[in-house]
Amino acid sequence: MRFFINKLRWSLAVCLIIIMLLGGGSVRSKGESFGDKKVQIDLTPHSKSAILIEAETGNVLYSKEPDLKLAPASMTKIMTLKLIFDALNQKRINLDDIVTTSEYAAGMGGSQIYLGVGEQMSVRDLLKSVGIASANDAAVALSEKISGSEANFVQMMNNEAKKMGLKNTLFQNSTGLPESNHYSTSRDMAILSQKLIEEHGQEVLALTSQYEDYIRVGTEKQFWLVNTNKLVKHVPGVDGIKTGWTEDAGYCLAATMQKDSMRVISVVMAAPSVTERTQDTMALLNYAFANFEKEVVLPKGTVVETIDNVLLEPHRINVITGADLVRIRNKNQEAEPVYWRYSIDYKLVNELKNQNIGWAKAYLGETVVDEVPLHLEIKSSRASFFSIFKEILKKIFT
């Protein structure tokens, strides 16, 4: 009963804080700007490190000690989730595969679903347990399923971090449980979150936005999964991503929120309590949507060039933008002029590549603020000799 009352008090306190922050007006600040130039006021006074980025472009809207190396706690599982979804997409594992729990996985402490040694559970239920309830035993069981051992999986995590350019991140386990030389930064966690959403957004956010679910349904061991990120229940638009807490790390949260056409990612690290972690996160999210908006420079599908190539069929093919080219502008400042450039790799076109044949970039001054791939509007093929001959005659006599 005492546990229930304490939990109720805690939930009411979190709800009250969120209501006050949502209703407290927009968070505005003099002197804010893009990049790593700091806002003059501290939006996250309780956190040692914080960052706010726009998810599509990666533009930094706010940062505070973004490269300070700290223990990431269970935000580590953002990388674990990425590699799990990579394995699912590559068909190396399937959601209905059955995983047998090792003694090592069953022995994990912290947040867990209390897997027993030899217990069998589907990848689907283990994934729910990681993404919703941050279960350490489920994370290790999946890492062993994918790589044979957690040690092999950690090597994959660090290889992926290096590939992504996460310069200040080193993993020692798949869970975020305290271990020497296991660290990351708010900037790296934001980049990792951005990549996770970019590559697996629909599947991941469908998972991390769930407030509750069940595993072992219909058995005596039915288990209630409750999301460790309470914002997904109480704040419209918040649909992820991952909380973290250990004695060493303090309270951490990588959150994401979408409103209208703009999605942002915030990361706070080393806050002293859940309440203060919530306050800092909400301050960042409110600041983002009160002060910034997305402006489309070139809509997806814009024709940037028409290629005339007698060796291809069809002979004239439009090159188009593969996504909206955008810029994020400050609502409170006069918009700076933006311009765009593009580049096409004609060698790839001649090799019959149809996608990612070049790029279009948006610039503010000499700073790139967004980049999108270029594609052929329709699939090309090698022209026949008769078609080439006919096209040459047409050019000669017209």
C-alpha positions as CSV (number, residue, x, y, z in Angstrom):
1,M,0.0,0.0,0.0
2,R,2.8,2.4,0.9
3,F,4.5,1.7,-2.5
4,F,1.2,2.4,-4.3
5,I,0.7,5.7,-2.4
6,N,4.3,6.8,-3.1
7,K,3.9,5.9,-6.8
8,L,0.6,7.8,-7.0
9,R,2.2,10.9,-5.4
10,W,5.1,10.7,-7.8
11,S,2.8,10.4,-10.8
12,L,0.7,13.3,-9.7
13,A,3.8,15.4,-9.2
14,V,5.0,14.7,-12.7
15,C,1.6,15.5,-14.1
16,L,1.5,18.8,-12.2
17,I,4.9,19.8,-13.5
18,I,3.9,19.0,-17.1
19,I,0.7,20.9,-16.8
20,M,2.4,24.0,-15.4
21,L,5.1,23.9,-18.1
22,L,2.7,23.4,-20.9
23,G,0.5,26.2,-19.7
24,G,3.2,28.6,-18.7
25,G,3.6,30.4,-22.0
26,S,6.3,30.1,-24.6
27,V,9.9,29.9,-23.5
28,R,11.7,32.8,-25.2
29,S,15.2,34.0,-24.9
30,K,17.3,36.9,-26.2
31,G,20.3,36.1,-28.3
32,E,19.4,32.5,-29.3
33,S,20.7,31.2,-32.6
34,F,21.4,28.1,-34.6
35,G,24.5,25.9,-34.2
36,D,26.4,25.6,-30.9
37,K,26.2,29.2,-30.0
38,K,24.6,29.2,-26.6
39,V,21.3,30.7,-25.6
40,Q,22.0,33.4,-23.1
41,I,19.7,31.9,-20.5
42,D,20.1,28.4,-19.2
43,L,17.0,26.4,-20.3
44,T,18.2,23.3,-18.5
45,P,19.5,24.5,-15.1
46,H,19.2,21.0,-13.5
47,S,21.1,19.0,-16.2
48,K,24.9,18.9,-16.6
49,S,24.5,18.5,-20.4
50,A,21.7,19.1,-22.9
51,I,21.0,19.5,-26.5
52,L,18.0,20.3,-28.8
53,I,18.0,19.5,-32.5
54,E,15.5,19.5,-35.4
55,A,15.2,15.9,-36.4
56,E,15.1,16.2,-40.2
57,T,18.0,18.6,-40.7
58,G,20.0,18.0,-37.5
59,N,20.1,21.7,-36.9
60,V,21.1,22.4,-33.3
61,L,18.6,24.8,-31.7
62,Y,20.1,24.8,-28.3
63,S,23.1,23.2,-26.5
64,K,24.7,23.2,-23.1
65,E,28.0,21.3,-22.6
66,P,26.9,19.0,-25.5
67,D,30.3,17.2,-25.7
68,L,30.7,16.5,-22.0
69,K,31.3,12.8,-21.5
70,L,28.8,11.3,-19.1
71,A,27.3,7.9,-18.2
72,P,24.3,7.5,-20.5
73,A,22.5,4.9,-18.4
74,S,19.6,3.2,-20.3
75,M,19.8,5.7,-23.2
76,T,22.5,3.1,-24.2
77,K,19.5,1.1,-25.4
78,I,18.9,3.6,-28.2
79,M,21.9,1.9,-30.0
80,T,20.7,-1.5,-28.8
81,L,17.3,-0.8,-30.4
82,K,18.9,0.4,-33.6
83,L,20.9,-2.8,-34.1
84,I,17.8,-4.9,-33.2
85,F,15.7,-3.1,-35.9
86,D,18.7,-3.4,-38.3
87,A,18.7,-7.1,-37.8
88,L,14.9,-7.3,-38.3
89,N,15.1,-5.3,-41.5
90,Q,17.9,-7.5,-42.8
91,K,15.9,-10.7,-41.9
92,R,18.7,-11.9,-39.6
93,I,16.0,-12.3,-37.0
94,N,12.2,-12.3,-37.1
95,L,9.6,-11.1,-34.6
96,D,8.3,-14.6,-34.1
97,D,11.7,-16.2,-33.5
98,I,11.9,-17.8,-30.0
99,V,14.8,-16.8,-27.8
100,T,16.0,-19.1,-24.9
101,T,17.2,-17.1,-21.9
102,S,20.8,-17.7,-20.9
103,E,22.0,-17.7,-17.3
104,Y,23.9,-14.5,-18.0
105,A,20.8,-12.7,-19.4
106,A,18.7,-13.8,-16.5
107,G,21.2,-12.4,-14.1
108,M,20.9,-8.8,-15.2
109,G,19.9,-6.3,-12.5
110,G,18.0,-3.0,-12.7
111,S,14.9,-2.7,-14.8
112,Q,13.9,-6.2,-15.9
113,I,11.0,-8.6,-16.8
114,Y,12.5,-11.3,-14.5
115,L,13.4,-13.8,-17.2
116,G,14.2,-17.2,-15.9
117,V,17.2,-19.3,-17.0
118,G,15.9,-21.4,-20.0
119,E,12.7,-19.3,-20.3
120,Q,11.6,-18.9,-23.9
121,M,10.2,-15.7,-25.3
122,S,9.6,-14.3,-28.7
123,V,11.7,-11.6,-30.2
124,R,8.4,-9.5,-30.4
125,D,7.9,-9.7,-26.6
126,L,11.5,-9.1,-25.8
127,L,11.6,-6.1,-28.1
128,K,8.5,-4.6,-26.4
129,S,10.1,-5.2,-23.0
130,V,13.2,-3.2,-24.1
131,G,11.4,-0.4,-25.9
132,I,8.7,0.2,-23.4
133,A,9.9,-1.0,-20.0
134,S,13.7,-0.7,-20.6
135,A,14.3,-4.3,-19.5
136,N,18.0,-5.1,-19.1
137,D,17.5,-8.9,-19.2
138,A,15.5,-8.6,-22.5
139,A,18.2,-6.4,-24.0
140,V,20.9,-8.9,-23.3
141,A,18.8,-11.9,-24.5
142,L,18.3,-10.1,-27.8
143,S,21.9,-9.1,-28.1
144,E,22.9,-12.8,-27.6
145,K,20.3,-13.8,-30.2
146,I,21.7,-11.4,-32.8
147,S,25.5,-11.7,-32.1
148,G,26.0,-14.9,-30.1
149,S,27.1,-13.0,-27.0
150,E,26.7,-9.6,-25.5
151,A,30.5,-9.0,-26.0
152,N,30.1,-9.5,-29.7
153,F,27.0,-7.2,-29.7
154,V,28.9,-4.5,-27.9
155,Q,31.6,-4.7,-30.6
156,M,28.8,-4.1,-33.1
157,M,27.5,-1.2,-31.1
158,N,31.0,0.5,-31.0
159,N,31.5,-0.2,-34.7
160,E,28.2,1.4,-35.5
161,A,29.0,4.4,-33.3
162,K,32.3,4.9,-35.2
163,K,30.5,4.6,-38.5
164,M,28.0,7.3,-37.4
165,G,30.8,9.6,-36.3
166,L,30.0,9.5,-32.6
167,K,33.4,10.7,-31.5
168,N,32.7,10.8,-27.7
169,T,30.9,7.5,-27.2
170,L,32.1,4.2,-26.0
171,F,29.9,1.3,-25.0
172,Q,30.8,-1.6,-22.6
173,N,27.4,-3.3,-22.5
174,S,24.0,-3.3,-24.2
175,T,22.0,-2.1,-21.2
176,G,23.6,1.0,-19.8
177,L,24.2,-0.6,-16.4
178,P,27.2,1.0,-14.6
179,E,30.6,0.0,-16.0
180,S,33.9,1.6,-16.2
181,N,34.7,3.5,-19.4
182,H,31.1,3.4,-20.6
183,Y,30.2,6.9,-21.7
184,S,28.5,9.2,-24.3
185,T,27.4,12.8,-24.7
186,S,24.1,14.6,-25.3
187,R,25.2,15.5,-28.8
188,D,26.1,11.9,-29.7
189,M,22.8,10.6,-28.2
190,A,20.9,13.2,-30.3
191,I,22.7,12.1,-33.5
192,L,22.0,8.4,-32.6
193,S,18.3,9.2,-31.9
194,Q,18.1,11.1,-35.2
195,K,19.6,8.1,-37.1
196,L,17.2,5.7,-35.4
197,I,14.2,7.7,-36.4
198,E,15.5,8.3,-39.9
199,E,16.0,4.6,-40.5
200,H,13.3,2.9,-38.4
201,G,11.0,5.8,-37.4
202,Q,7.6,4.2,-38.0
203,E,8.4,0.9,-36.2
204,V,10.4,2.5,-33.4
205,L,8.0,5.3,-32.6
206,A,5.1,2.9,-32.7
207,L,6.9,1.0,-29.9
208,T,8.3,3.8,-27.8
209,S,5.0,5.8,-27.8
210,Q,3.2,2.9,-26.1
211,Y,2.5,3.7,-22.5
212,E,1.7,0.1,-21.5
213,D,1.5,-3.4,-22.8
214,Y,1.7,-7.0,-21.5
215,I,3.9,-10.1,-22.0
216,R,3.3,-13.7,-20.9
217,V,-0.4,-13.0,-21.5
218,G,-2.7,-15.7,-20.3
219,T,-0.1,-17.3,-17.9
220,E,0.4,-17.0,-14.2
221,K,3.5,-14.8,-14.9
222,Q,1.6,-12.2,-17.0
223,F,3.7,-9.0,-16.8
224,W,2.7,-5.4,-17.1
225,L,5.1,-3.3,-19.1
226,V,4.9,0.4,-18.2
227,N,6.8,3.0,-20.2
228,T,9.6,4.6,-18.2
229,N,9.0,7.8,-20.3
230,K,5.8,9.3,-18.7
231,L,5.8,12.1,-21.2
232,V,4.4,9.8,-23.9
233,K,1.2,9.6,-21.8
234,H,0.9,13.2,-20.6
235,V,2.3,15.4,-23.5
236,P,0.6,15.3,-26.9
237,G,3.1,14.8,-29.7
238,V,5.8,13.1,-27.5
239,D,6.3,9.6,-28.8
240,G,9.8,8.5,-27.6
241,I,12.5,7.8,-27.1
242,K,14.4,6.5,-24.0
243,T,14.9,7.3,-20.4
244,G,17.9,6.5,-18.3
245,W,18.9,6.4,-14.6
246,T,21.7,5.0,-12.5
247,E,23.4,6.4,-9.3
248,D,26.4,7.3,-11.4
249,A,24.5,8.8,-14.4
250,G,21.7,10.6,-12.7
251,Y,18.4,11.0,-14.6
252,C,18.7,11.2,-18.4
253,L,16.1,11.4,-21.2
254,A,16.3,11.4,-25.0
255,A,12.8,12.7,-26.0
256,T,11.2,13.4,-29.4
257,M,8.1,15.4,-30.2
258,Q,6.3,16.3,-33.4
259,K,4.0,19.2,-33.9
260,D,2.6,20.1,-37.3
261,S,5.4,19.3,-39.8
262,M,8.4,19.7,-37.4
263,R,9.9,17.1,-35.2
264,V,12.6,17.8,-32.6
265,I,14.8,15.7,-30.4
266,S,16.0,16.8,-27.0
267,V,18.5,15.1,-24.7
268,V,19.2,16.0,-21.1
269,M,21.8,14.2,-19.0
270,A,22.7,14.0,-15.3
271,A,19.6,15.7,-13.8
272,P,19.3,15.1,-10.0
273,S,15.7,13.8,-10.1
274,V,12.8,12.7,-12.4
275,T,11.0,16.0,-11.7
276,E,14.0,18.1,-12.7
277,R,14.6,15.9,-15.8
278,T,11.0,16.5,-16.8
279,Q,11.3,20.3,-16.2
280,D,14.4,20.6,-18.3
281,T,13.0,18.4,-21.1
282,M,9.7,20.3,-21.3
283,A,11.6,23.6,-21.3
284,L,13.5,22.5,-24.4
285,L,10.4,21.2,-26.2
286,N,8.4,24.3,-25.4
287,Y,11.4,26.5,-26.6
288,A,11.6,24.6,-29.9
289,F,8.0,25.1,-30.9
290,A,7.6,28.6,-29.6
291,N,10.7,29.9,-31.4
292,F,11.3,27.8,-34.6
293,E,9.5,26.7,-37.7
294,K,10.3,24.6,-40.7
295,E,10.3,26.3,-44.1
296,V,10.4,24.2,-47.3
297,V,13.1,25.5,-49.8
298,L,12.4,22.8,-52.4
299,P,9.5,20.4,-52.2
300,K,10.1,16.7,-52.6
301,G,9.8,15.8,-56.3
302,T,11.2,19.2,-57.6
303,V,12.9,18.8,-61.0
304,V,16.4,20.2,-60.7
305,E,17.6,19.1,-64.1
306,T,16.6,17.1,-67.2
307,I,19.2,14.7,-68.4
308,D,19.5,14.2,-72.2
309,N,21.3,10.9,-72.8
310,V,21.0,9.0,-76.0
311,L,22.3,5.8,-74.3
312,L,19.5,5.6,-71.9
313,E,15.8,4.8,-72.2
314,P,14.0,7.1,-72.0
315,H,16.4,9.5,-73.6
316,R,15.3,12.5,-71.5
317,I,14.9,11.9,-67.7
318,N,14.1,14.4,-65.0
319,V,16.3,14.5,-61.8
320,I,14.2,15.3,-58.8
321,T,14.7,15.9,-55.1
322,G,14.1,12.7,-53.0
323,A,12.7,14.7,-50.0
324,D,11.8,18.2,-49.0
325,L,14.8,20.4,-48.8
326,V,14.1,22.6,-45.8
327,R,15.6,25.2,-43.5
328,I,14.7,25.9,-39.9
329,R,14.1,29.5,-39.2
330,N,13.7,31.5,-36.0
331,K,10.2,33.0,-35.8
332,N,11.5,36.0,-33.8
333,Q,14.3,37.0,-36.3
334,E,14.2,38.4,-39.8
335,A,14.7,35.4,-42.1
336,E,18.2,35.3,-43.7
337,P,18.2,34.6,-47.5
338,V,18.7,30.9,-48.3
339,Y,20.0,29.5,-51.5
340,W,20.5,26.0,-52.9
341,R,22.9,24.1,-55.0
342,Y,22.9,20.6,-56.5
343,S,25.4,18.1,-57.9
344,I,24.7,15.0,-60.0
345,D,27.1,12.1,-60.4
346,Y,26.6,11.4,-64.1
347,K,28.7,8.2,-63.8
348,L,26.1,6.7,-61.6
349,V,23.4,7.7,-64.1
350,N,25.3,5.9,-66.8
351,E,25.6,2.9,-64.6
352,L,21.8,2.8,-64.4
353,K,21.5,3.9,-60.8
354,N,18.2,5.5,-60.2
355,Q,18.4,6.7,-56.6
356,N,21.0,8.7,-54.7
357,I,22.7,9.9,-57.8
358,G,23.6,13.3,-56.3
359,W,22.5,15.8,-53.7
360,A,20.8,19.2,-53.3
361,K,21.9,21.4,-50.4
362,A,20.4,24.5,-48.8
363,Y,22.8,27.2,-47.6
364,L,22.7,30.1,-45.2
365,G,25.8,32.0,-46.2
366,E,28.4,29.2,-46.6
367,T,26.7,27.0,-43.9
368,V,24.9,23.9,-45.1
369,V,21.5,23.7,-43.3
370,D,20.0,20.7,-45.1
371,E,20.9,18.1,-47.7
372,V,18.7,15.7,-49.6
373,P,19.4,13.0,-52.2
374,L,18.6,13.3,-55.9
375,H,16.8,10.5,-57.8
376,L,15.7,9.9,-61.3
377,E,12.0,10.5,-61.7
378,I,11.5,7.2,-63.6
379,K,13.6,4.1,-63.8
380,S,16.1,4.1,-66.6
381,S,17.4,1.3,-68.7
382,R,20.0,0.8,-71.4
383,A,18.7,2.0,-74.8
384,S,18.7,-0.5,-77.7
385,F,20.8,0.1,-80.8
386,F,17.7,0.8,-82.8
387,S,16.5,3.4,-80.3
388,I,19.9,5.1,-80.2
389,F,20.1,5.2,-84.0
390,K,16.6,6.7,-84.2
391,E,17.4,9.3,-81.6
392,I,20.6,10.3,-83.4
393,L,18.7,10.8,-86.7
394,K,16.1,12.9,-84.9
395,K,18.8,15.2,-83.5
396,I,20.4,15.5,-86.9
397,F,17.3,16.3,-88.9
398,T,15.4,18.5,-86.3
